[in-house]
Amino acid sequence: MRIHLVIPALAGLAGLLASCRCDIPVDRIAELSAKQCTILEQSLTEDTFPRYFQNGELKLADTHWWCSGFFPGVCWYTYKLSGDESMKEMALRQTSKILDVSLLSGDHDLGFEVMPSSGEAWKETGDSLYLKTVRDAAEQLAGRFSPVAGVIKSWNNPHFSYPVIIDNMMNLELLTYASRIFGVPEWKEIAITHARTTIKNHFREDNSCYHLVDYNPEDGSIIRKQTVQGYADESAWSRGQAWALYGFTMMFRETGEEDFLAQAEKVAAFLLPRLEGRPVPPWDFDAPEESIGQDDASAGAIMASAFFELSGLTRDAGLAKRYRAQALETLKALCGEKYLATEGEVGGFLLKHSTGHYPKGSEVDVSLTYADYYFMEALWRYKNL
């Protein structure tokens, strides 16, 4: 892997970061997160995780749900930010619920489920127990790859032939990480091939992306392109753009391949002007007037985390400054009273005003577990820059 140091850019931003540090109370939020996680854990069983909170009601999901790894991940970041040993014990308890890969979704979301839970547990404890879960999940994810289409199948859904969603970029880290740990170069190559096929087929001329591309598994041709969770097929669904920004930033960090950095910067170029004056994005950048007011804090949290990382990877000092400033602006907004819960509020979640699937009326203006996870990750990256 090629490692790129961007010392001039980071040095030039030291003053900017120092001037904003007092505006983001990391220690206080870590303390709040510990209290909120404790509230949430009291509502869970041995095979359930928090899903969302809406209208005074906490909704749970079982281990097969695609987001089962995020609550353990929130616990791990809370421990890392606070040093609270009780949070480490909670993280271990929650991680232990999904060590058996057969309990998980069985689709491309294995990365979402395993990296925040067993992946973090391995990094924090060095216990090889967690490595088995990582390896089993990587093997299963790699098995979904089609050399004909050059991509990993996302869903086993009879309504599509071979669907691939932009979210799948996030799960490639499982393959690159496992490839490095276990010495299986094929897994890294699968991730690289999938990412390059995504660059070729998922993006529009303005560098926004579709949510889904359905392939013909026989010859790899494209059947159709859609934006399932957005306003329209040609609209820019904000969380999809967030997955793209984060996914290609991560792939450059993991592989050092220049085209992934270039793609991340192209997505950033699309996003930056659309976030001006609205650092927490609407659920879809092209939504009609009657719904444009609905925010998606989860998309904002993902973007903030990705912009922090991209600011340290780009070689352009000017871009690094813009990325860092945007990350700080979005994170500061999420830490404000509009989005950040108070102790005991929203069932134990941290962030308010996220959007799951607006067209279906599902999880609209709610607290979501993955919003909290990427929010905590953004805080971690902010603190450690």
C-alpha positions as a Markdown table, in Angstrom:
| # | Residue | x | y | z |
|---|---|---|---|---|
| 1 | Met | 0.0 | 0.0 | 0.0 |
| 2 | Arg | 1.3 | 3.5 | -0.9 |
| 3 | Ile | 1.1 | 6.0 | 1.9 |
| 4 | His | 0.8 | 9.6 | 1.1 |
| 5 | Leu | 1.8 | 12.3 | 3.6 |
| 6 | Val | 0.2 | 15.7 | 3.2 |
| 7 | Ile | 2.3 | 17.6 | 5.8 |
| 8 | Pro | 1.9 | 21.1 | 4.2 |
| 9 | Ala | -1.8 | 20.9 | 4.1 |
| 10 | Leu | -2.1 | 19.6 | 7.7 |
| 11 | Ala | 0.3 | 22.2 | 9.0 |
| 12 | Gly | -1.5 | 25.0 | 7.3 |
| 13 | Leu | -4.8 | 23.9 | 8.9 |
| 14 | Ala | -3.4 | 23.6 | 12.4 |
| 15 | Gly | -4.7 | 27.1 | 13.3 |
| 16 | Leu | -8.1 | 26.4 | 11.8 |
| 17 | Leu | -8.5 | 23.3 | 13.8 |
| 18 | Ala | -7.3 | 24.9 | 17.0 |
| 19 | Ser | -9.7 | 27.8 | 16.6 |
| 20 | Cys | -12.7 | 25.5 | 16.2 |
| 21 | Arg | -11.8 | 22.9 | 18.9 |
| 22 | Cys | -13.6 | 24.8 | 21.7 |
| 23 | Asp | -16.8 | 24.8 | 19.7 |
| 24 | Ile | -17.1 | 20.9 | 19.7 |
| 25 | Pro | -17.2 | 19.5 | 23.2 |
| 26 | Val | -16.0 | 16.0 | 22.5 |
| 27 | Asp | -15.6 | 15.0 | 26.2 |
| 28 | Arg | -19.1 | 16.2 | 27.0 |
| 29 | Ile | -20.6 | 14.3 | 24.1 |
| 30 | Ala | -18.7 | 11.2 | 25.0 |
| 31 | Glu | -20.2 | 11.4 | 28.5 |
| 32 | Leu | -23.6 | 11.9 | 27.0 |
| 33 | Ser | -23.1 | 8.9 | 24.7 |
| 34 | Ala | -22.2 | 6.7 | 27.6 |
| 35 | Lys | -25.5 | 7.6 | 29.3 |
| 36 | Gln | -27.5 | 7.2 | 26.2 |
| 37 | Cys | -25.9 | 3.8 | 25.4 |
| 38 | Thr | -26.8 | 2.6 | 28.9 |
| 39 | Ile | -30.4 | 3.6 | 28.3 |
| 40 | Leu | -30.5 | 1.8 | 25.0 |
| 41 | Glu | -28.9 | -1.4 | 26.3 |
| 42 | Gln | -31.5 | -1.7 | 29.0 |
| 43 | Ser | -34.1 | -2.1 | 26.2 |
| 44 | Leu | -32.3 | -4.8 | 24.3 |
| 45 | Thr | -32.4 | -8.6 | 24.4 |
| 46 | Glu | -29.7 | -11.1 | 23.6 |
| 47 | Asp | -30.7 | -11.0 | 19.9 |
| 48 | Thr | -31.9 | -7.4 | 19.3 |
| 49 | Phe | -30.3 | -4.1 | 18.5 |
| 50 | Pro | -31.7 | -0.5 | 18.4 |
| 51 | Arg | -33.0 | 0.5 | 15.0 |
| 52 | Tyr | -34.7 | 3.9 | 15.3 |
| 53 | Phe | -36.8 | 6.1 | 17.6 |
| 54 | Gln | -39.9 | 7.8 | 16.4 |
| 55 | Asn | -43.0 | 9.3 | 18.0 |
| 56 | Gly | -42.0 | 8.3 | 21.5 |
| 57 | Glu | -41.3 | 4.7 | 20.5 |
| 58 | Leu | -38.1 | 2.7 | 20.3 |
| 59 | Lys | -38.0 | 0.2 | 17.4 |
| 60 | Leu | -35.6 | -2.7 | 17.6 |
| 61 | Ala | -34.2 | -5.1 | 15.0 |
| 62 | Asp | -32.8 | -8.6 | 15.1 |
| 63 | Thr | -29.3 | -9.6 | 14.2 |
| 64 | His | -30.2 | -10.2 | 10.5 |
| 65 | Trp | -30.9 | -6.5 | 10.1 |
| 66 | Trp | -28.2 | -4.7 | 8.0 |
| 67 | Cys | -27.3 | -2.3 | 10.8 |
| 68 | Ser | -26.8 | -4.7 | 13.7 |
| 69 | Gly | -23.1 | -3.7 | 13.9 |
| 70 | Phe | -23.6 | 0.0 | 14.5 |
| 71 | Phe | -24.7 | -0.1 | 18.2 |
| 72 | Pro | -21.6 | -2.1 | 19.2 |
| 73 | Gly | -19.6 | 0.4 | 17.1 |
| 74 | Val | -21.1 | 3.4 | 19.0 |
| 75 | Cys | -20.2 | 1.7 | 22.2 |
| 76 | Trp | -16.6 | 1.2 | 21.0 |
| 77 | Tyr | -16.2 | 4.8 | 19.9 |
| 78 | Thr | -17.7 | 6.0 | 23.2 |
| 79 | Tyr | -15.1 | 3.9 | 25.0 |
| 80 | Lys | -12.3 | 5.2 | 22.8 |
| 81 | Leu | -13.4 | 8.8 | 23.3 |
| 82 | Ser | -14.1 | 8.6 | 27.1 |
| 83 | Gly | -11.7 | 5.9 | 28.4 |
| 84 | Asp | -14.7 | 4.6 | 30.4 |
| 85 | Glu | -14.0 | 0.9 | 31.1 |
| 86 | Ser | -17.7 | 0.2 | 31.6 |
| 87 | Met | -18.2 | 1.2 | 27.9 |
| 88 | Lys | -15.6 | -1.3 | 26.8 |
| 89 | Glu | -17.5 | -4.0 | 28.7 |
| 90 | Met | -20.7 | -2.9 | 27.0 |
| 91 | Ala | -19.1 | -2.9 | 23.6 |
| 92 | Leu | -17.8 | -6.4 | 24.2 |
| 93 | Arg | -21.3 | -7.6 | 25.3 |
| 94 | Gln | -22.9 | -6.1 | 22.3 |
| 95 | Thr | -20.2 | -7.4 | 19.9 |
| 96 | Ser | -20.6 | -10.9 | 21.3 |
| 97 | Lys | -24.2 | -11.0 | 20.0 |
| 98 | Ile | -23.0 | -11.1 | 16.4 |
| 99 | Leu | -19.9 | -13.2 | 16.3 |
| 100 | Asp | -21.5 | -16.0 | 14.3 |
| 101 | Val | -21.7 | -14.8 | 10.7 |
| 102 | Ser | -24.6 | -17.1 | 10.0 |
| 103 | Leu | -26.7 | -14.8 | 12.3 |
| 104 | Leu | -26.1 | -11.8 | 10.0 |
| 105 | Ser | -27.8 | -10.6 | 6.9 |
| 106 | Gly | -25.8 | -12.7 | 4.4 |
| 107 | Asp | -25.7 | -10.0 | 1.8 |
| 108 | His | -23.3 | -7.1 | 1.0 |
| 109 | Asp | -24.0 | -5.5 | 4.4 |
| 110 | Leu | -21.6 | -7.8 | 6.1 |
| 111 | Gly | -19.0 | -5.0 | 6.2 |
| 112 | Phe | -21.5 | -2.7 | 8.1 |
| 113 | Glu | -22.2 | -5.5 | 10.5 |
| 114 | Val | -18.7 | -6.8 | 11.2 |
| 115 | Met | -16.2 | -3.9 | 10.9 |
| 116 | Pro | -17.8 | -1.6 | 13.6 |
| 117 | Ser | -18.2 | -4.6 | 16.0 |
| 118 | Ser | -15.7 | -7.5 | 15.6 |
| 119 | Gly | -13.3 | -5.3 | 13.6 |
| 120 | Glu | -13.1 | -2.8 | 16.5 |
| 121 | Ala | -13.0 | -5.5 | 19.1 |
| 122 | Trp | -10.0 | -7.1 | 17.5 |
| 123 | Lys | -8.2 | -3.7 | 17.3 |
| 124 | Glu | -9.0 | -2.9 | 20.9 |
| 125 | Thr | -8.4 | -6.3 | 22.5 |
| 126 | Gly | -6.1 | -8.3 | 20.2 |
| 127 | Asp | -8.3 | -11.3 | 20.9 |
| 128 | Ser | -8.2 | -13.7 | 17.9 |
| 129 | Leu | -11.8 | -14.7 | 18.7 |
| 130 | Tyr | -12.9 | -11.7 | 16.7 |
| 131 | Leu | -10.7 | -12.4 | 13.8 |
| 132 | Lys | -12.7 | -15.5 | 12.9 |
| 133 | Thr | -15.8 | -13.4 | 12.5 |
| 134 | Val | -13.9 | -11.0 | 10.3 |
| 135 | Arg | -12.5 | -13.8 | 8.1 |
| 136 | Asp | -15.8 | -15.6 | 7.8 |
| 137 | Ala | -17.5 | -12.4 | 6.8 |
| 138 | Ala | -14.9 | -11.6 | 4.2 |
| 139 | Glu | -15.1 | -15.0 | 2.7 |
| 140 | Gln | -18.8 | -14.7 | 2.4 |
| 141 | Leu | -18.7 | -11.2 | 1.0 |
| 142 | Ala | -16.1 | -12.2 | -1.6 |
| 143 | Gly | -18.3 | -15.1 | -2.6 |
| 144 | Arg | -20.9 | -12.6 | -3.9 |
| 145 | Phe | -18.5 | -11.2 | -6.5 |
| 146 | Ser | -19.2 | -11.7 | -10.2 |
| 147 | Pro | -16.1 | -11.6 | -12.4 |
| 148 | Val | -18.4 | -11.2 | -15.4 |
| 149 | Ala | -20.1 | -8.0 | -14.1 |
| 150 | Gly | -17.0 | -6.9 | -12.0 |
| 151 | Val | -19.1 | -6.2 | -8.9 |
| 152 | Ile | -20.4 | -7.7 | -5.7 |
| 153 | Lys | -24.1 | -8.4 | -5.7 |
| 154 | Ser | -25.9 | -6.3 | -3.1 |
| 155 | Trp | -29.3 | -7.8 | -2.6 |
| 156 | Asn | -30.9 | -11.1 | -3.1 |
| 157 | Asn | -34.0 | -9.5 | -4.5 |
| 158 | Pro | -36.3 | -11.1 | -7.1 |
| 159 | His | -37.2 | -7.7 | -8.4 |
| 160 | Phe | -33.7 | -7.2 | -9.8 |
| 161 | Ser | -31.3 | -9.4 | -11.8 |
| 162 | Tyr | -28.0 | -8.4 | -10.2 |
| 163 | Pro | -28.4 | -5.2 | -8.1 |
| 164 | Val | -25.5 | -3.2 | -6.9 |
| 165 | Ile | -26.1 | -0.1 | -4.7 |
| 166 | Ile | -23.7 | 2.7 | -3.9 |
| 167 | Asp | -23.8 | 1.7 | -0.2 |
| 168 | Asn | -21.8 | -1.4 | -1.2 |
| 169 | Met | -18.7 | 0.8 | -1.4 |
| 170 | Met | -18.7 | 1.0 | 2.3 |
| 171 | Asn | -18.4 | -2.8 | 2.7 |
| 172 | Leu | -15.3 | -3.0 | 0.6 |
| 173 | Glu | -13.2 | -2.1 | 3.7 |
| 174 | Leu | -14.0 | -5.5 | 5.1 |
| 175 | Leu | -12.3 | -7.1 | 2.1 |
| 176 | Thr | -9.2 | -4.8 | 2.0 |
| 177 | Tyr | -8.8 | -5.1 | 5.8 |
| 178 | Ala | -9.2 | -8.9 | 5.8 |
| 179 | Ser | -6.9 | -9.2 | 2.8 |
| 180 | Arg | -4.2 | -7.4 | 4.7 |
| 181 | Ile | -4.7 | -9.3 | 8.0 |
| 182 | Phe | -5.0 | -12.8 | 6.5 |
| 183 | Gly | -2.8 | -12.4 | 3.4 |
| 184 | Val | -5.4 | -13.0 | 0.8 |
| 185 | Pro | -4.6 | -10.7 | -2.1 |
| 186 | Glu | -7.7 | -11.8 | -4.1 |
| 187 | Trp | -10.0 | -10.1 | -1.6 |
| 188 | Lys | -8.3 | -6.7 | -2.1 |
| 189 | Glu | -8.4 | -7.2 | -5.9 |
| 190 | Ile | -12.2 | -7.9 | -5.7 |
| 191 | Ala | -12.6 | -4.7 | -3.8 |
| 192 | Ile | -10.6 | -2.7 | -6.3 |
| 193 | Thr | -12.5 | -4.2 | -9.3 |
| 194 | His | -15.8 | -3.4 | -7.7 |
| 195 | Ala | -14.8 | 0.2 | -7.0 |
| 196 | Arg | -13.6 | 0.7 | -10.5 |
| 197 | Thr | -16.7 | -0.7 | -12.0 |
| 198 | Thr | -18.7 | 1.6 | -9.7 |
| 199 | Ile | -16.8 | 4.6 | -11.0 |
| 200 | Lys | -17.6 | 3.5 | -14.6 |
| 201 | Asn | -21.3 | 2.9 | -14.1 |
| 202 | His | -22.7 | 4.6 | -11.1 |
| 203 | Phe | -21.9 | 8.3 | -11.7 |
| 204 | Arg | -23.5 | 11.0 | -13.8 |
| 205 | Glu | -21.6 | 13.8 | -15.6 |
| 206 | Asp | -22.1 | 16.1 | -12.6 |
| 207 | Asn | -20.3 | 13.6 | -10.3 |
| 208 | Ser | -23.5 | 12.7 | -8.4 |
| 209 | Cys | -24.4 | 9.0 | -8.3 |
| 210 | Tyr | -27.3 | 6.7 | -8.8 |
| 211 | His | -28.4 | 4.6 | -5.8 |
| 212 | Leu | -28.7 | 1.3 | -7.8 |
| 213 | Val | -27.4 | -0.2 | -11.0 |
| 214 | Asp | -28.9 | -3.5 | -12.0 |
| 215 | Tyr | -26.6 | -5.7 | -14.1 |
| 216 | Asn | -27.2 | -8.6 | -16.4 |
| 217 | Pro | -25.3 | -11.4 | -14.7 |
| 218 | Glu | -24.8 | -13.2 | -18.0 |
| 219 | Asp | -22.8 | -10.6 | -19.8 |
| 220 | Gly | -22.3 | -7.7 | -17.3 |
| 221 | Ser | -24.4 | -5.3 | -19.3 |
| 222 | Ile | -26.5 | -2.7 | -17.5 |
| 223 | Ile | -30.3 | -3.3 | -17.4 |
| 224 | Arg | -31.3 | -0.1 | -15.6 |
| 225 | Lys | -30.2 | 2.6 | -13.2 |
| 226 | Gln | -32.3 | 3.9 | -10.3 |
| 227 | Thr | -32.4 | 5.9 | -7.2 |
| 228 | Val | -34.6 | 3.8 | -5.0 |
| 229 | Gln | -34.5 | 5.7 | -1.8 |
| 230 | Gly | -34.3 | 9.2 | -3.4 |
| 231 | Tyr | -36.8 | 11.5 | -4.9 |
| 232 | Ala | -36.3 | 10.3 | -8.5 |
| 233 | Asp | -34.0 | 8.2 | -10.5 |
| 234 | Glu | -32.0 | 11.2 | -11.7 |
| 235 | Ser | -32.0 | 13.0 | -8.3 |
| 236 | Ala | -29.1 | 13.2 | -5.9 |
| 237 | Trp | -30.2 | 11.3 | -2.8 |
| 238 | Ser | -28.0 | 12.7 | -0.1 |
| 239 | Arg | -27.0 | 9.6 | 1.8 |
| 240 | Gly | -26.0 | 7.9 | -1.5 |
| 241 | Gln | -23.7 | 10.8 | -2.2 |
| 242 | Ala | -22.3 | 10.4 | 1.4 |
| 243 | Trp | -21.6 | 6.7 | 0.8 |
| 244 | Ala | -19.8 | 7.6 | -2.4 |
| 245 | Leu | -17.6 | 10.3 | -0.7 |
| 246 | Tyr | -16.8 | 8.0 | 2.2 |
| 247 | Gly | -16.3 | 4.9 | 0.1 |
| 248 | Phe | -13.8 | 6.2 | -2.4 |
| 249 | Thr | -11.9 | 8.1 | 0.3 |
| 250 | Met | -11.6 | 4.9 | 2.3 |
| 251 | Met | -10.6 | 2.9 | -0.8 |
| 252 | Phe | -7.8 | 5.4 | -1.5 |
| 253 | Arg | -6.6 | 5.1 | 2.1 |
| 254 | Glu | -6.7 | 1.3 | 1.8 |
| 255 | Thr | -5.1 | 0.8 | -1.6 |
| 256 | Gly | -3.3 | 4.0 | -2.6 |
| 257 | Glu | -4.9 | 3.8 | -6.1 |
| 258 | Glu | -5.0 | 7.3 | -7.6 |
| 259 | Asp | -8.3 | 6.9 | -9.4 |
| 260 | Phe | -10.0 | 6.4 | -6.0 |
| 261 | Leu | -8.7 | 9.7 | -4.7 |
| 262 | Ala | -9.7 | 11.4 | -7.9 |
| 263 | Gln | -13.2 | 10.1 | -7.6 |
| 264 | Ala | -13.5 | 11.1 | -4.0 |
| 265 | Glu | -12.5 | 14.6 | -4.9 |
| 266 | Lys | -15.0 | 14.7 | -7.8 |
| 267 | Val | -17.8 | 13.7 | -5.4 |
| 268 | Ala | -16.6 | 16.4 | -2.9 |
| 269 | Ala | -16.7 | 18.9 | -5.7 |
| 270 | Phe | -20.4 | 18.0 | -6.3 |
| 271 | Leu | -21.2 | 18.3 | -2.6 |
| 272 | Leu | -19.4 | 21.4 | -1.4 |
| 273 | Pro | -21.6 | 24.0 | -3.1 |
| 274 | Arg | -24.7 | 22.2 | -2.2 |
| 275 | Leu | -23.8 | 22.2 | 1.5 |
| 276 | Glu | -23.2 | 26.0 | 1.6 |
| 277 | Gly | -25.6 | 27.5 | 4.1 |
| 278 | Arg | -27.0 | 24.0 | 4.9 |
| 279 | Pro | -24.2 | 21.9 | 6.4 |
| 280 | Val | -26.7 | 19.1 | 7.3 |
| 281 | Pro | -28.1 | 18.1 | 4.0 |
| 282 | Pro | -31.7 | 17.6 | 3.0 |
| 283 | Trp | -32.7 | 14.0 | 2.4 |
| 284 | Asp | -32.4 | 14.5 | -1.3 |
| 285 | Phe | -30.6 | 17.5 | -2.9 |
| 286 | Asp | -33.2 | 17.6 | -5.7 |
| 287 | Ala | -36.3 | 17.0 | -3.5 |
| 288 | Pro | -39.4 | 19.1 | -4.3 |
| 289 | Glu | -40.4 | 22.1 | -2.2 |
| 290 | Glu | -42.8 | 20.2 | 0.0 |
| 291 | Ser | -40.1 | 17.8 | 1.2 |
| 292 | Ile | -36.8 | 19.7 | 0.8 |
| 293 | Gly | -37.1 | 20.8 | 4.4 |
| 294 | Gln | -36.6 | 17.3 | 5.7 |
| 295 | Asp | -33.0 | 16.8 | 6.8 |
| 296 | Asp | -30.9 | 13.7 | 6.9 |
| 297 | Ala | -28.5 | 13.9 | 9.9 |
| 298 | Ser | -27.2 | 10.5 | 9.0 |
| 299 | Ala | -26.0 | 11.8 | 5.6 |
| 300 | Gly | -24.4 | 14.8 | 7.4 |
| 301 | Ala | -22.6 | 12.6 | 9.9 |
| 302 | Ile | -21.2 | 10.3 | 7.1 |
| 303 | Met | -20.1 | 13.3 | 5.1 |
| 304 | Ala | -18.4 | 15.0 | 8.1 |
| 305 | Ser | -16.4 | 11.8 | 8.9 |
| 306 | Ala | -15.4 | 11.4 | 5.2 |
| 307 | Phe | -14.4 | 15.0 | 4.7 |
| 308 | Phe | -12.1 | 14.8 | 7.8 |
| 309 | Glu | -10.3 | 11.8 | 6.3 |
| 310 | Leu | -10.2 | 13.2 | 2.8 |
| 311 | Ser | -8.7 | 16.5 | 4.1 |
| 312 | Gly | -5.7 | 14.5 | 5.2 |
| 313 | Leu | -5.3 | 12.5 | 2.0 |
| 314 | Thr | -5.6 | 15.1 | -0.7 |
| 315 | Arg | -2.4 | 16.7 | -2.0 |
| 316 | Asp | -4.1 | 20.0 | -2.7 |
| 317 | Ala | -3.6 | 22.3 | 0.3 |
| 318 | Gly | -6.5 | 24.4 | -0.8 |
| 319 | Leu | -8.9 | 21.5 | -1.1 |
| 320 | Ala | -7.7 | 20.1 | 2.3 |
| 321 | Lys | -8.7 | 23.4 | 3.9 |
| 322 | Arg | -12.1 | 23.3 | 2.2 |
| 323 | Tyr | -12.7 | 19.7 | 3.2 |
| 324 | Arg | -11.7 | 20.4 | 6.8 |
| 325 | Ala | -13.8 | 23.5 | 7.1 |
| 326 | Gln | -16.8 | 21.6 | 5.7 |
| 327 | Ala | -16.3 | 18.7 | 8.1 |
| 328 | Leu | -16.1 | 21.1 | 11.0 |
| 329 | Glu | -19.1 | 23.1 | 10.0 |
| 330 | Thr | -21.2 | 20.0 | 9.6 |
| 331 | Leu | -20.0 | 18.4 | 12.8 |
| 332 | Lys | -20.6 | 21.7 | 14.7 |
| 333 | Ala | -24.2 | 21.8 | 13.4 |
| 334 | Leu | -24.8 | 18.2 | 14.5 |
| 335 | Cys | -23.5 | 19.1 | 17.9 |
| 336 | Gly | -26.1 | 21.9 | 18.2 |
| 337 | Glu | -29.4 | 21.7 | 20.1 |
| 338 | Lys | -31.4 | 21.1 | 16.9 |
| 339 | Tyr | -29.7 | 17.7 | 16.2 |
| 340 | Leu | -28.0 | 16.5 | 19.4 |
| 341 | Ala | -30.3 | 14.9 | 22.0 |
| 342 | Thr | -30.2 | 15.7 | 25.7 |
| 343 | Glu | -29.8 | 13.0 | 28.3 |
| 344 | Gly | -32.7 | 10.6 | 28.2 |
| 345 | Glu | -34.2 | 12.0 | 25.0 |
| 346 | Val | -35.1 | 10.0 | 21.9 |
| 347 | Gly | -34.9 | 6.6 | 23.7 |
| 348 | Gly | -31.1 | 6.8 | 24.1 |
| 349 | Phe | -30.0 | 7.8 | 20.6 |
| 350 | Leu | -27.7 | 10.8 | 20.1 |
| 351 | Leu | -28.9 | 12.5 | 16.9 |
| 352 | Lys | -32.3 | 13.6 | 15.8 |
| 353 | His | -33.7 | 14.4 | 12.3 |
| 354 | Ser | -32.4 | 11.6 | 10.1 |
| 355 | Thr | -34.2 | 10.1 | 7.2 |
| 356 | Gly | -34.3 | 6.4 | 6.2 |
| 357 | His | -36.5 | 5.8 | 3.2 |
| 358 | Tyr | -38.6 | 8.9 | 2.4 |
| 359 | Pro | -40.5 | 7.7 | -0.6 |
| 360 | Lys | -41.8 | 4.8 | 1.4 |
| 361 | Gly | -42.6 | 6.9 | 4.4 |
| 362 | Ser | -40.2 | 4.7 | 6.4 |
| 363 | Glu | -38.0 | 6.2 | 9.1 |
| 364 | Val | -38.7 | 9.8 | 8.3 |
| 365 | Asp | -37.4 | 12.4 | 10.8 |
| 366 | Val | -36.2 | 9.9 | 13.3 |
| 367 | Ser | -33.1 | 8.9 | 15.3 |
| 368 | Leu | -31.1 | 6.2 | 13.4 |
| 369 | Thr | -28.4 | 3.9 | 14.8 |
| 370 | Tyr | -26.0 | 4.5 | 11.9 |
| 371 | Ala | -26.3 | 8.3 | 12.2 |
| 372 | Asp | -25.0 | 7.9 | 15.7 |
| 373 | Tyr | -22.2 | 5.7 | 14.6 |
| 374 | Tyr | -20.8 | 8.0 | 11.9 |
| 375 | Phe | -21.3 | 11.0 | 14.2 |
| 376 | Met | -19.1 | 9.3 | 16.9 |
| 377 | Glu | -16.6 | 8.4 | 14.2 |
| 378 | Ala | -16.5 | 12.0 | 13.0 |
| 379 | Leu | -15.8 | 13.1 | 16.6 |
| 380 | Trp | -13.0 | 10.6 | 16.9 |
| 381 | Arg | -11.4 | 11.7 | 13.7 |
| 382 | Tyr | -11.8 | 15.4 | 14.7 |
| 383 | Lys | -10.1 | 14.7 | 18.1 |
| 384 | Asn | -7.3 | 12.8 | 16.6 |
| 385 | Leu | -6.4 | 15.0 | 13.6 |
